[in-house]
Structure formats: C-alpha cells, structure tokens
C-alpha cells in the first residue's frame, strides 16, 4: 500500500490543466479558474480621494499662517469633479470624493465648527492627512490576479474595481460519475430487504458541483462486469475524469477494478490510510489508438480519460474525495496551489490504540479551542462528517494523548 503523500503525488504528477478557455462575464465567473493574468489598465484609486467626510484644505494655511477660520469655497460630493482649491479657503468634501488640486490634507468634520459659509479648523493637520493617494491600492500595469487563480467573491470585486467586465477562464472540468452496488436504492423508492439508500450519489455530486465541474451522472450500475465495462466505455467519451464509487475492493462482486483493467489500466491501487484504503487510479481508453504519452506516462487527453475509483463506504468516499479527488480536479482546472492549510491544535481526548495506517479522524473544535473526537470513527457513520469541523491527520502507529498538539485540516479548507 502507498503512503498518502506518495499516492497524492502520483495523482498530481499525472494531472495537467484541461485544454480550452472561454471569456465569460465577470458577474458569472465565481469559482472559475483564470486562464490568463488580469492586468490592471488603471490606478486604483484613479485620483487622490478623501478618506473622511470633512474639509479639504492646504495644511500650511492652518499650521504656518495660523488661519483657523476659512471660507468654504466649494462643495465636493463623491463622483463630482472639483475646481482647484482657491488659496486660503476650504472645500466641503465627502468620503470617496476627489481631492481638489491645491489641497493637501483633509480635516474630518468632527474637528471643525461650521458656521454659514465659513468653517473653523480645530486641528493642525499634516500634509497628506486622510488622503488616499492615486494608485494606493493598485498601480496601472500590475498583475492583480495571476493565471490559475480560482475566483472568489472578493477576487471578482477586485477584477471589477479595474473595469473588467469579462474574464478569460479555463473551461469546466468534465466528470462522469457512476455508482455500483445492487443494494443501492434512491430516496423516494421502497427500501427492499438488504437494500440501502444511495447517500454517496448526493454527497459526491454535491462535492463535484461545488468544485465547478460539469457533471454527467450515469446513475447506479448493476454489479456485473459487462455492465460496468459498458458504462466505462460510455463515460470515457468527452470527459476528463471518470469517478466511481464502490466495487474497487477484492470481493467477488467488486467489478470496477477488473473492468478498468479490461478497458484501460490501473496505475495505483490501495492506500495506507483509514478510512479509504481501496482507492484506485488509472485511465480508460477512448476508442481505438493508444495516443502519445502524456504526464506521468498517461496517454494524451484525446486517447484516455482519467479514472478514480472511490470506496463505497460513505465516510471513506467522502474523505478520499476531499484528500485526493479535490486536488486532482483543481489541478485539471488549472489551479497550482491545491494543498489545504492545516492547523496545529490541542487534542482534548485520548486515543490509546494506534493504527498502522495514516488515520483521518473526524473531530470538531470545542469552545476551549481544543479538539473533541467523534466517538464512532467507523467508515459507515456519515453522521461524523456533519458533526465534525474537519479531519485530524494522525500519522501511522501513533496513539494520541490528551493535551498533545495534532495536525487538523478544517473542512472549510477542503470544501471550498
């Protein structure tokens, strides 16, 4: 069995960004990945602006000449072009408004007394006080969002702040997904003896859609080798990745692994982790021809479709998706920085039994800033994934003592 780090490296070494870009409205680009740098065509702000409601003055009128009472020569709301400041006067100004030529300081209104057409300055300002200078945030010609950025709401706002109405992004990653198991039943259907509801279909589709994938759902496939092979052939067409759930272990009714070996190849199988050992990675042929060798020995995208087979237990499929499928899909989408940030937190529990595999334990942060462990860490207990805030990455052969520091990966890092 491969160590988790070695298994992840195998997947990421094989992944390269999908080919194809499109220009889309910035308002519709949330979650998409930039295919080109966003370069600012202007300074932000594009002029000197006031950071406060108050009065624009020439500071020396107050500090050098001792002129505390100044006539108000103009009023400058935001969005209006000012006149040059007349010598020895003040301009009423509002937050975000353009500072008039000749003014070098803003005195906030709380430090003034206004009476009719005059204002008394009660503060001795320094030159530049409460002025946001042109280009303080962004300089013209600078890269504000590099290619490979996955667009967040604040990134969209940043792009809009320099006037970008459209953004050049990579096309969506196309994923075909199907689920194996004669025991699987969809919610809303009668639950026959020995059957279970297919929770994985809802979890995995939700995770893929949250990543911005274009998902083709091939549904539930019967536990038969021929049916599995036929579905793989159909799924390989026009998709970047085939994701399956179940059927990758060693039982007589586990047909996914032999089906992939018949229709393509398995490059990796079984990881030294708990939960989620029987994870498979490989590729399925797209029709005839082997194609040219690509990353990590895989054929070109036109000849093969990547394959990842997840275990069928609901927690196992959830955890392996977060740790392996998510970074793989992001790398296909053009994102380079795919590693989640981890926290060092105190364990407020004891787990005296160590496992020979790398464990990923469902836990949550308590009000004291430590971690509580979900009492049942079975791979069938999906409740733990809703109760928990994230995963403790516990090394092989390591028992956890209360009070020690552990590595914790929040779900907020793994579900974005």
N, C-alpha and C positions, 0 to 999 in steps of 0.2 A: 504493500500500500504506500502511496505517495504521501509525503507531508503536505499540509495545507499550503504552505508557502510555495513549495515546488509545483503543486497542482495548479495554483493560480498563475504562476509564471508560465506554465505550459499553455494555458488558455490565452493569456495576454500576448505571448510571443507569436501566437498564430493569428491574432486579430489585427486587421488594418482597416482604416476608415472606408466606408462604402463609397462607391463612385456615384456621383450625381449630386447636383446642387440646384437650388431654386431661390428666387427672390420673392420674399413674402412681406406683407405689411408688418411693420413693427408691432402694431397692436395685436397681431395674431402669432407672434413669434415666441411666446412663453414656452420654455422647456426645450426649444430647438437649439442646435449647435451651430455656431458660426463657422462658415467655410472660408471666410476672409476677414482680415483685420478691419475693425471700424476705426477710421482715422477722422479726427475732428477737423472740419473745414473752418472752424472759427474759435475765438477765445470765449471762455465762459467764466464770469460774465463777459459780454461783449463790450462793456464800458464800465467805468467806475460807478458803483452803486452805493446807496445808503443802506447801512445795516440796521438803522433805527428810524422811528418817527422822531423828528426834531427840526433842527435848523442847520443849514449848510452855511458855513462862514469861512473867511480867511483867518486862520488862527492868530496871526500877528495883530489883527485889529483889536483883539482882546488882550493877548499876552504881552505885546510890545507897546501898543498905543493906548492901552487901558480903556478902550471904548467898550463899555459893558452894555449900553443901550444902543441898539442898532435898528434902523428902519427895515421893514420887511419889503423887499423889492419884487418878489415873485413867489408863486406857489407851484410846487412840482410834485404832482401825483406820479405813481408808477405808470410807465407806458407813455409818458409825455416828454417831448424834447425840451430841455431848459434853454433859457437865454444865458449868456455869460453873466456871472455874478458882478453886479455893479460894486465898485470899491466902497468899503465902509458900510455895506449892507449885509443882511442875512436873507436866506431863502427858506421859506417853509418847505420841508421835504418829508417824504414818507418812505417807509421801508421798501426797498427794491427800486426806488426811483433813481434816475441818472443824476449824478453829482454835476452841478453846473461848472463849466470852465471858470477858473479863478477861485473856487472854493477848495480848501484842503483839509477840512475837518467837519464832522457832524457833532453837534451838541444835542443830546437827547432831550426831549421835551420836558422831562422831569427835572432837568437842571436849568430851566428857563422860566421867565414870567412874561407872558404876553399881555399887551395892553394896546388895543386898537391896532394901528399899523406899525407898532414897534414891539421889539422883544428885548428883555433884559437877560443877559447871559450870566448865569450864576456859577459858572465853571470855567476854568482855564484849560482849554483843550490843547492836546499836542497835535502836530501836523499828522494827518492820516487817521485820526481817531474816528472809529465807527464807519470807515470807508472800506468797502470791499473792492479791491483794485481789479482792473480789467485782466482777465486770464488767471485770477487767483485759483480757480478750480481746474480749468483745462486750458492748455495752450494750443493754438492752431497748429495742425500738422502732427499732433501727438496721437499715438495709438491708445485709445481708451478702452477697447475690448479686443483682445487678440483672437485670432482664429482658434477654434477649439473650445471657446467659452460656451458653456451651457447657460442659456439665457434665463436669468431670474427676473422677478418683477423690478428689482432695483436696476438691473442691467438694461432692461427695456427703457426705464426712465432716463438712464444715462445716455443711451443712444438717442432718445427723443430730445434731450437737452442740447444736442448739437445739430438738430434738424433732420435726423434720419427718419424718413417716412417708410423706408423699406430696408430689409436686411438680407444679406446673402447667407443662406444656411444649407447644410447638408440635407439631403433627402432623409426621410424617416427610415429607420431600420425595419425591414420586413421580417416578421417572425411568424412561423407556422407552429401551432401548438395542438397536441392531442393527448388523450388520457387513456390508459389501458386498465382493464380490470372488469371482469364480468359481474363483479359485485357492486359496481358503481351505478347509482341512480340519481337522477336530477331532482332537486327540490320541486315539489308540486306533483310528483309521481308517487304512486303507492310504494311503500318500502316493503319489499318481499323478504321472506326469511333468509338470513345470511347476507343481505344487502346493506350498503351504507350510502349516505348521500355524498355526492362528489364535491367536497369543500375545496379541493385543490384547484378545480376549474375556476372558481371565483377568486381565490387568492392569487393564482399565477397570472390570470388575465388582468386583474387589477394592478399587479406589480408591473407587468409589461406596458400597460396603457399609461401608468404613472411615469414610466421612462420615455414616453412619447413614441413608442413603437406602433407600427401598422400591423395589427394582429389578424391572422387568419385562423379561426378556430375550427379544427377538424373533428371536434367532439370526442365522444367515447368510442374507442376501438376495441373490438372483441379480442379476447385472449387467444388469438390464433396467429401462427407465424405468417401465413399467406395474407391475412387481413392487415397485419402490421407492415409487411413489406409493401403492399399496395398503397397503404397510406403514406409511407415514407416516400415512395416514388412521386405521388401526387404533391406532397408537401415540399419536395425538393425544388419543384418548378417555381421560379420567380420569387424565391425567398432567400434571405441572407442567413437565417438560422431556423433550424427545427428544434423545438423544445418539447420534450415528452415528460410525462410523469407516471412512474410505475413501470414494472416489467424489466428493470435493469439489474435485478439481483440474480441468484443462481437457482431459483426454483424451476420446477418442470413447466410452470405456466408463465415464466418470465421470458417473453419472446422478443423484447425490444432489442436487447444486445445482439442476439444472433441475427435478427432482421437487419440491423445496421451493418453487421459484418458481411451479410449477403449483398446488400445494396451499396455498400461503401466500405468504411473501415472505422475501427475503434482505435484511437491514439492514446487514450488514457482511461483507466477504469479502477475504481476503488481508491478512497482517500482515507488516511488515518485520522478521522475526525468523528465526533459524536455530538449531535446526531448527523447522519447523512453519508455514511461510508460508501454505499453503492452509487456513486455519481460517475457517469460515462461521458466522454468527449470524443468526437470524431467528425466524420463528414459523410454525406450521402451523395452519390453521383447524380448529375443532371443529364440523363440520357447517355448517348454514346460519347466516347472520347475521354481521355484522361486529363487533357489540358496541360498547361505549363505549371511547373512547381511554383508555389507562392510562399508566403510566410510560414516558417517552421515546417516546411515540407508539404504543406497543403497545396492542392491544385488551385488554379485561378478561380475567381468567383463565378466565372461562366461555366465551369466544369463541375464544381462541387458546392454543396450547401453545408454549412457548419451544422453539427448536431450536438446537443447536450441533453442527456437523459438524467432526470432527477428521480430520486427515490419516491415511493408512493406514500409513505407516512407523512401526515400533514406538516408536522414541525420540521421534519427532515427536508422536505421540499422547500419550505419557507426559508430555512436557514441557508441551505445550499444555493438557493436563488440569490439571496442577499450577498453572500460571500463570493460567489463565482459568476452567476449569470449577469447580475447587475454590472460589475466592472467590465465583463466581456462585451455586453451590449453597448455600454458607454464608449468603450474603445472603438467598436464598429461605427458608432455615431460620430467619432472624431474627437472625443474627449481624451486628453492625455492623463490628467490628474484624476485617477479613479479610486485611489485608496481612501477609505473613510478615516476621519480623525478619531482617535481613541482618547479616553480619559483615564487617569490613574486615580482610583477611588478606593475607599476603605471597605473591606468585607465585614459586614456585621452579622456574620454567620460562620459556622464551621462545617466543612465537608471533609470528613476524615478519610474517605475512600478515594484513592487516586485511580484514574483510568489510564491505560497505556496509550490511548488516543488523545488528540487535541480536543478538548471539550469546549462547547459553546453553550453556556448556561444562561437561561432566561432569568433576569433579575430586574429589580427596579430601585430607583433612588428613593431613600426614605427622607423624612423631614430633618434628620440629623446630618444629612449629606453622605451617608454611607449606603451600602447596597444590601437589600434583602433578596433572598433566593426564593424562587417559586418552589414550593415543597415537592412537586411531582415533575421531574425532568424527563419523563417518558416522551418519546418522539411521536406519540399518538395524542398528546394532550395539547390541543390547539389553544385552549384557554390561556396557557402560559404566554403566548405571543401577544395577546391582547392585554393581559395583566402587566406584562413587563415593559420596561423602558428601553431595553437593549440586551446585549449579549456580553457575558464575561468570557474573554478569550483565555481559557485556562490551559497551560502547557501540558503535554503528556507526563504522566507519572507524578503529578503534583497535587497533593492534598492542600486544601485551603483552611487556614486558621483564622478565627475571628480577630480582627484588628490589622491584618496584613493588607498591603496595597495590591490591587489586582488591575488588570487591563480591561476596561469596559468600553464597548463600542455602542453608542446610543443608536436607537432605531432612527432618530432624526437624521443621522449621518447615512444610514443605509436605505432610507425610504425616500430620499429626495432625488 
